Amino acid sequence: MKRHIAHFALLVQDYDEAIEFYTKKLNFTLVQDTVLSETKRWVLIAPSSSAETHILLARVSNEEQISQVGYQSGGRVFLFLYTDNFQRDYQRLLEHKVTVVREPVEETWGTVAVFADLYGNLWDLMEPK
């Protein structure tokens, strides 16, 4: 197996609301949802079922973690979602009332817009030329 990032954790307030947002509004795939204890689950999502890297939805468990929900990157764009059809995916954001922080811009390398997830984490939606 080659080296790659398999998962990264994204802090969330609630597993079910996060699953709902990512699968219904962003059309992500729920890869795994396994109960580990009364308070902990192993929840993996991905932009598609063939993605190598998954997002682990990590429910916060203390005050320090709660203060970081939506602010894991200090307010900078944190996640970069590449698409093969910018217009389709951007329209989906609008239809599902996802907060668009920066409108689409044509750059020399492609098209980009910035949106916020349900907790305020900033994402680039990008389609390279």
Contacts in CASP RR format, 6 or more apart in sequence:
PFRMAT RR
TARGET T0000
AUTHOR 0000-0000-0000
METHOD contacts of the structure
MODEL  1
MKRHIAHFALLVQDYDEAIEFYTKKLNFTLVQDTVLSETKRWVLIAPSSS
AETHILLARVSNEEQISQVGYQSGGRVFLFLYTDNFQRDYQRLLEHKVTV
VREPVEETWGTVAVFADLYGNLWDLMEPK
4 52 0 8 1.000
4 53 0 8 1.000
5 53 0 8 1.000
6 52 0 8 1.000
6 53 0 8 1.000
6 54 0 8 1.000
7 44 0 8 1.000
7 53 0 8 1.000
7 54 0 8 1.000
7 55 0 8 1.000
7 56 0 8 1.000
8 53 0 8 1.000
8 55 0 8 1.000
8 56 0 8 1.000
9 55 0 8 1.000
9 56 0 8 1.000
9 58 0 8 1.000
10 18 0 8 1.000
10 55 0 8 1.000
10 56 0 8 1.000
10 57 0 8 1.000
10 58 0 8 1.000
10 72 0 8 1.000
10 121 0 8 1.000
11 58 0 8 1.000
11 59 0 8 1.000
11 60 0 8 1.000
11 65 0 8 1.000
11 68 0 8 1.000
11 69 0 8 1.000
11 70 0 8 1.000
11 72 0 8 1.000
11 119 0 8 1.000
12 18 0 8 1.000
12 57 0 8 1.000
12 58 0 8 1.000
12 59 0 8 1.000
12 60 0 8 1.000
12 69 0 8 1.000
12 119 0 8 1.000
13 59 0 8 1.000
13 60 0 8 1.000
13 66 0 8 1.000
13 69 0 8 1.000
13 119 0 8 1.000
14 59 0 8 1.000
15 33 0 8 1.000
15 41 0 8 1.000
15 43 0 8 1.000
15 57 0 8 1.000
15 59 0 8 1.000
17 118 0 8 1.000
18 43 0 8 1.000
18 57 0 8 1.000
18 118 0 8 1.000
19 30 0 8 1.000
19 33 0 8 1.000
19 43 0 8 1.000
19 45 0 8 1.000
19 57 0 8 1.000
21 117 0 8 1.000
21 118 0 8 1.000
22 28 0 8 1.000
22 45 0 8 1.000
22 55 0 8 1.000
22 57 0 8 1.000
22 117 0 8 1.000
23 29 0 8 1.000
23 30 0 8 1.000
23 45 0 8 1.000
24 96 0 8 1.000
25 92 0 8 1.000
25 93 0 8 1.000
25 96 0 8 1.000
25 98 0 8 1.000
26 47 0 8 1.000
26 81 0 8 1.000
26 92 0 8 1.000
26 93 0 8 1.000
26 96 0 8 1.000
26 98 0 8 1.000
26 117 0 8 1.000
27 89 0 8 1.000
27 92 0 8 1.000
28 45 0 8 1.000
28 46 0 8 1.000
28 47 0 8 1.000
28 55 0 8 1.000
29 45 0 8 1.000
29 46 0 8 1.000
29 47 0 8 1.000
29 48 0 8 1.000
29 49 0 8 1.000
29 51 0 8 1.000
30 43 0 8 1.000
30 44 0 8 1.000
30 45 0 8 1.000
31 44 0 8 1.000
31 45 0 8 1.000
31 46 0 8 1.000
31 49 0 8 1.000
31 54 0 8 1.000
32 42 0 8 1.000
32 43 0 8 1.000
32 44 0 8 1.000
32 54 0 8 1.000
33 41 0 8 1.000
33 42 0 8 1.000
33 43 0 8 1.000
33 44 0 8 1.000
34 41 0 8 1.000
34 42 0 8 1.000
34 43 0 8 1.000
35 41 0 8 1.000
36 42 0 8 1.000
39 59 0 8 1.000
39 61 0 8 1.000
40 59 0 8 1.000
41 59 0 8 1.000
42 56 0 8 1.000
43 56 0 8 1.000
43 57 0 8 1.000
44 54 0 8 1.000
44 55 0 8 1.000
44 56 0 8 1.000
44 57 0 8 1.000
45 54 0 8 1.000
45 55 0 8 1.000
45 57 0 8 1.000
46 53 0 8 1.000
46 54 0 8 1.000
46 55 0 8 1.000
47 81 0 8 1.000
60 66 0 8 1.000
60 68 0 8 1.000
60 69 0 8 1.000
69 119 0 8 1.000
70 117 0 8 1.000
70 119 0 8 1.000
70 120 0 8 1.000
70 121 0 8 1.000
71 120 0 8 1.000
71 121 0 8 1.000
72 78 0 8 1.000
72 121 0 8 1.000
73 121 0 8 1.000
73 122 0 8 1.000
75 122 0 8 1.000
76 122 0 8 1.000
77 114 0 8 1.000
77 122 0 8 1.000
77 123 0 8 1.000
77 124 0 8 1.000
78 121 0 8 1.000
78 122 0 8 1.000
78 123 0 8 1.000
79 121 0 8 1.000
79 122 0 8 1.000
79 123 0 8 1.000
79 124 0 8 1.000
80 123 0 8 1.000
80 124 0 8 1.000
80 126 0 8 1.000
81 89 0 8 1.000
81 123 0 8 1.000
81 124 0 8 1.000
81 125 0 8 1.000
81 126 0 8 1.000
82 126 0 8 1.000
82 127 0 8 1.000
82 128 0 8 1.000
83 89 0 8 1.000
83 125 0 8 1.000
83 126 0 8 1.000
83 127 0 8 1.000
84 127 0 8 1.000
85 127 0 8 1.000
86 104 0 8 1.000
86 111 0 8 1.000
86 113 0 8 1.000
86 125 0 8 1.000
86 126 0 8 1.000
86 127 0 8 1.000
89 125 0 8 1.000
90 104 0 8 1.000
90 113 0 8 1.000
90 125 0 8 1.000
93 100 0 8 1.000
93 113 0 8 1.000
93 115 0 8 1.000
93 125 0 8 1.000
94 100 0 8 1.000
98 115 0 8 1.000
98 116 0 8 1.000
98 117 0 8 1.000
99 115 0 8 1.000
99 116 0 8 1.000
99 120 0 8 1.000
100 113 0 8 1.000
100 114 0 8 1.000
100 115 0 8 1.000
101 114 0 8 1.000
101 115 0 8 1.000
101 116 0 8 1.000
101 122 0 8 1.000
102 113 0 8 1.000
102 114 0 8 1.000
103 113 0 8 1.000
104 111 0 8 1.000
104 112 0 8 1.000
104 113 0 8 1.000
105 111 0 8 1.000
105 112 0 8 1.000
105 113 0 8 1.000
108 129 0 8 1.000
109 128 0 8 1.000
109 129 0 8 1.000
110 126 0 8 1.000
110 127 0 8 1.000
110 128 0 8 1.000
110 129 0 8 1.000
111 126 0 8 1.000
111 127 0 8 1.000
112 124 0 8 1.000
112 125 0 8 1.000
112 126 0 8 1.000
112 127 0 8 1.000
113 124 0 8 1.000
113 125 0 8 1.000
114 122 0 8 1.000
114 123 0 8 1.000
114 124 0 8 1.000
114 125 0 8 1.000
115 122 0 8 1.000
115 123 0 8 1.000
115 125 0 8 1.000
116 122 0 8 1.000
116 123 0 8 1.000
117 123 0 8 1.000
END
